[in-house]
Amino acid sequence: MSKVFFSFGHGYSARALAARLLPQGWRIYGTTRDTAKARALRAEGIIPLLWGTDDLTPALQEATHLLSSAGPTEDGDPVLARHRDQIATIAPRLTWAGYLSTTGVYGDHQGGWVDEDTPLTPSTKRGQLRVTAEAEWQAIPGLPLHIFRLAGIYGPGRGPFEKVRQGTARRIIKPGQVFSRIHVDDIAQVLEASINAPHPGTAYNLCDDDPAPPQDVIAHAAELLGVAVPEAVPFDDAELSPMARSFYAESKRVSNRRIKDDLGVRLIHPDYRHGLRALLAEEG
């Protein structure tokens, strides 16, 4: 049986997954809003579909696996707003469906640990929209849904090195603040592991083994580059965008035990030190 993957919002994480699936003979459709990105996707072996322009029906009818990476807005989940009925129609014959959410759904735990059984108590609007979107996806009858709650994503093109090199990186200090993070390679391998061992109705946290203060990550990046560690800036004195400031409104350590116990995942990059070294090696 042919395996056909349909990806709503075929972005950074989905492209990393596609790089693992394509060599195995998968047929992959991916939506994008941008014609230039559509050309790039085609060059990677993806069949691009322009959001809001192309008819998605034939590809959806062909799909055996479905992933949505599109984040919700104030108007709700953009995929469900436009295609919920179509997804509900094909849901019973899909082998697997995934929704990429965020660990922001857990809210602030003042540095304490959370896992997938922790109540969803988001303290930001962005987190509240994600909780609503998760529930809307879960409400589709017969959909073999898996929810993936992603910590802060980094990887090629998304690391701290560029800002450190340019001298624009800052070590913002907020006592007690910790973040969890995940390398995009590990996102891809977890998604593939779930596809190979579906457990519909399950939520998974995607993060590494080492929640850490953000200033430690910047300092380590500088040390790897052999440049001066950026000055420390107290959080109260830092000029931050409302979006950036909202990230500091929550502090928690996220457990990744379920992806190891249920899916047998062994992280490629178990902490930011390993991940940053690998990024630097790839650059060289």
N, C-alpha and C positions, 0 to 999 in steps of 0.2 A: 504494500500500500504506500502510495506517495505521501510525503509529509509536506504540508503547505502551511507556512507561517505567515500570519497577517499581523502587522505591527502598526498600531495607531501612534503617531508622533514618533517616527523612527529617528531617535536622537542618540545621544552619547552612549547610554547603556545598551540600547537595542542594537546599535551598530557593533558593539563589542560582542554581544551574543551572536549576531549574524556571522561574524568572522569565525565562530566555532561551528556553526550549523552548515554554512555553505559548502565546506569541503566534504560534508557527509551526504550531499546531494539534495538538501532541502531547497524548495522553491519558496522565496521570501518576497512578500509585498510589504512596502513601507510607505506611509503617508508623510507628506511634508507640505509646508505652505510656500516653499521657496523653489523657484525653477532652477536656480544655480545648484542648490542642494540636491534637487532631483537628478541633475546630471551627475553629480558626485556619487549618489547612491547607485545609479545605473552602472557607473564605472566599477563599483565594488561588487556588482553581481546582484543587486537588489532591483526588483521591479518597482519603480517609483510611481506613486499616485498623488496627484496634487489635491490637497484638502480643499473642499469647497468648489472644485472644478471638475475633477474626474468622477465618473460613476464607480463607486466602490463595490456595488452589488455583485458583479461576476467574481471578483477576488474573494469577497466574503463567503460566497456560496461554495467556493473551492477550498476554503481554509479548514485545516484540521487543528490548528493551534492559533491562539489569539493572545496578543499582548497589548496593553495600553500603557503608554508612558506619559500621556498628556495630563498636565495638572489642571485642577479645577480653578475657575474664576468666580467672581461674585455672582455670575449668572449660572453657576453650576458646572458639572462635568461636560466639557465640550463634545466628547465622543458620545455620551449617552443622550445629550440634548438632540443630536442629529441622527444617531444610528441605533438607539436602544431597541427599537422594534426589530430591526434587522438582526441585531445580536441575539435577541430573545428567540428569533426564529431558528437560527443555526445552533443555539446553545446545546440542545440535546445531542447533537452529533459531533460536537467538538471533543477532542481528546484531552485538551488542557487549555486553560485560560489564566492569564496573569495580569495583575494590576500593580503598578509601581507606585507605592505610597511613600510615607516618610515617618521616621521615628518622632517627628514633631507631634504626632497624634497622642503621645503619652504626656505631654506637658512638662512642667518643671518638677523635678524631684530633688532639687538642691544637692546634686551630686550623687544621689542614691541610685541603686540599680533598678532597672526595669526589664521585664521580659514580655513575651507575647500574651501572657495572662494578666498583665497590669491593666487596670481600667484606663480607658481612653479619656483623658481630661486635658485637652489642649488649652494652652493659655494664650495662643496667638490666633488671629483671624485665619491665617494660612493653615494652621493645624486644624481649626474647626471645619474649614472647607474640605480638608482631606478626610476627616471622620465622616462627614456627610457623603462624600464621594464613595468611600469604602462601602457604606451601607447601601448606596444605590446600586453598586455593582453586585453586592451580595444578594440583593432582592430579585435579581434576574433568575427566573425559574430554570432549573436544569443546567445552569452554567457551572462547569467544573473549575471554579475560581480558586486561585491562590493569590494571597496578598503579600507583597514584599515591601517591608518598611525599611527604607534606605536611610542610613546615616549620611554624613557629609561625604560627597563623592569627590575623589581625586583620581588622577591618572595622566596619561599623555596629554599635554596641552592644558591640563587643569591642576597644576602643582604650584607650589609657592616660589619656585626658582626664578621665574621671570621678574616678579616684584622684588625679590631679594637682589637680583642682579641690577635692577634699575634704581635701587635705593628707595623704593616706595613702600616696601614692606614695613609693617609696624607690629611690635609685640604689645598687644593691648592686654593689660593686666586687670582682671576682675577676680578678686580672691575667691577661691572655691569653684571657679568655672572650669568645667570639663566638657569636651565634645567627643562623641564617637565618630568614626569615619570608616570609609570602605573604598578600596581600590577598585576601579572599574573592571579589572580582570577577575576579581572575586565576585562581583555582581554577575558577570557573564557565566562563571562556572556554577554559581548557585542556581541560576535560572535553568541552565542545561541539566543540572542534577535533578531539579524538580520536574522538568519535562520528562526525564527518563524514569522517574518514580513519583507519579502524580498522587497527591493526597488532597483532593478537592475539599474546600472549606478551611484550609489551614492558612495561618498567617506566619510569616517568617521575618525575623529581624536580620538585616544584612549590615554587619559591622565587623570590625576586626577585634583583636583580643585586648586592645590597649586604649581605653578612653583616656584622653590626655588634655591638659590645658593647651589652648591654641598657641600661646606664646612659645611653648616648648617645641612645637612643630616648626615655627619660623626660625627659632634659634638653631635647630638641628639642620635645617636647609642651609642656613648661612655657614655653619661649620663644614658641611659637605662641600660647599663651594669655595671654602677657604677665604671668606670675606668677613668683615666685622659683623657681629651680631647686632641687629637693629636695636635702637634704644627702646626701653620700656616706656609705655604711655599708660597712665591710669585710665581705666574705663570711663570715669566721669569726665575726664579731660579730652577724650578722643572724639574727633569729628567723624561721625558715622552716619550713613544713610539710614532712614527708618527701617529698611529691610535688614541691613547689617546689624543694627541695634536690636532688632527683634530676635535675632539668633541668640544674643546674650541674655535674653529674658528667661531662657530655660537652660538648666544644667542637669545632666543625668549621665549615668553609665548604662550602656545598653548591652544586654546579654545576647550572645550569639550561639548559645548552647543547642538550640533546636536545629539549626542548619547542620551542625556536626552530628547530633544524635539521630535525627530523622533522615538526613540526606547523605550522611557520610562524607561531608565536605571537609577537606583539609585546606585551610587558607593558603593561597599563594603568597600573600603579603600579610602576615599575622599582626604586624604593627606598622606605624608610620615610618619608623626608621628603615625597616626592610623595604617598604614601598618607595620611599624617597631615593634610597640607593639604587633601586631598580630603574626608576625614572631617569636618574642621572646617567646610568650606564647605557640606557637606550638612546639618550641624546648623543653620547659619544660614538 
